[in-house]
Amino acid sequence: MRILVVGGTGTIGAAVVQALTGSDTEVISVSRSSEPAVDITDTTSISAMYEAVGTVDAIVSTTGAAPFVATSEATPEQFAAGFADKLGGQINLTLLGLPHLRDGGSITLITGILAQHPVKNSVIAGTVNGGIEAFAVSAATDLPRGIRINVVSPNVIEEALPSYGSAFPGFHPVPAAQAAQAFVRSVHGVETGQVFRVWR
Ligand SMILES: NC(=O)c1ccc[n+]([C@@H]2O[C@H](COP(=O)([O-])OP(=O)(O)OC[C@H]3O[C@@H](n4cnc5c(N)ncnc54)[C@H](OP(=O)(O)O)[C@@H]3O)[C@@H](O)[C@H]2O)c1
């Protein structure tokens, strides 16, 4: 089995790569600094990466950014940046990845708890996460060749607490390894159109 992990060097991505790696599984981790490289905000870059990687059984995304800003201060440009990166980037990974996926393959995208439970200044991140979840639920109804699509929505990650912890007061962090198991469930399971919430 060949599995592509986009963002596989990140806090969550590294745990996902570790969880998916097995004796009968080749995991290909790509990001802006890999070879081949990919920038999910650039469709030419996404297409070139897929051409270089070839056919895979699963596409996994553990990347995507959105600006943090209060609603009253948010600009159309900041919303557009969030749409182009985490939302549009993952949609384009899906659309451009379909010809490179084997029959019965899977796509797993990432969102986060902010779609349902906002924190201060998370209006763009929450909006983007909601869009990704709606995209996956809709796309699951008509993807061809038995291809499945799911989303993993983690709570704040334990390993990220030094960076983000103060922004999530009272949230119960989950270890990256626990979030990674939801990706394993999506890739190796049979479900489609699901949002796997890794919250506790
Ligand atoms: N950390 C948390 O607590 C948490 C909780 C819930 C949801 N999430 C979501 O999970 C995702 C990953 O979070 P993380 O904390 O693991 O991030 P991270 O540690 O910053 O890692 C991001 C990964 O994505 C790659 N990357 C960044 N921009 C890219 C681009 N434009 N194109 C391709 N690859 C790119 C990075 O590598 P390069 O720099 O080499 O490109 C890296 O591999 C994000 O969407 C985040 O919102 C995070």
The ligand as a Gaussian input file, in Angstrom:
#p B3LYP/6-31G(d) Opt

LIG

0 1
 N       -1.782000      21.588000      16.576000
 C       -3.034000      21.526000      17.048000
 O       -3.301000      21.625000      18.272000
 C       -4.172000      21.294000      16.090000
 C       -5.427000      20.910000      16.587000
 C       -6.479000      20.712000      15.685000
 C       -6.295000      20.899000      14.323000
 N       -5.062000      21.279000      13.887000
 C       -4.895000      21.459000      12.436000
 O       -4.041000      20.441000      11.977000
 C       -3.251000      20.926000      10.881000
 C       -1.776000      20.649000      11.190000
 O       -1.465000      21.279000      12.421000
 P       -0.013000      21.076000      13.073000
 O       -0.056000      21.747000      14.402000
 O        0.408000      19.640000      12.976000
 O        0.863000      21.980000      12.076000
 P        2.456000      22.139000      11.990000
 O        3.133000      21.451000      13.120000
 O        2.703000      23.591000      11.781000
 O        2.831000      21.344000      10.653000
 C        2.370000      21.778000       9.404000
 C        2.844000      20.801000       8.342000
 O        2.318000      21.215000       7.076000
 C        3.401000      21.598000       6.209000
 N        2.922000      22.795000       5.490000
 C        2.684000      24.026000       5.975000
 N        2.203000      24.840000       5.029000
 C        2.122000      24.081000       3.886000
 C        1.697000      24.343000       2.563000
 N        1.245000      25.562000       2.173000
 N        1.748000      23.343000       1.653000
 C        2.209000      22.117000       2.003000
 N        2.607000      21.796000       3.259000
 C        2.573000      22.780000       4.188000
 C        4.603000      21.838000       7.113000
 O        5.845000      21.579000       6.483000
 P        6.630000      22.710000       5.627000
 O        6.810000      23.890000       6.531000
 O        7.896000      22.026000       5.234000
 O        5.758000      23.024000       4.448000
 C        4.349000      20.764000       8.176000
 O        4.717000      19.490000       7.673000
 C       -3.598000      22.416000      10.729000
 O       -4.573000      22.565000       9.729000
 C       -4.206000      22.781000      12.072000
 O       -5.167000      23.808000      11.984000
 C       -3.997000      21.475000      14.719000

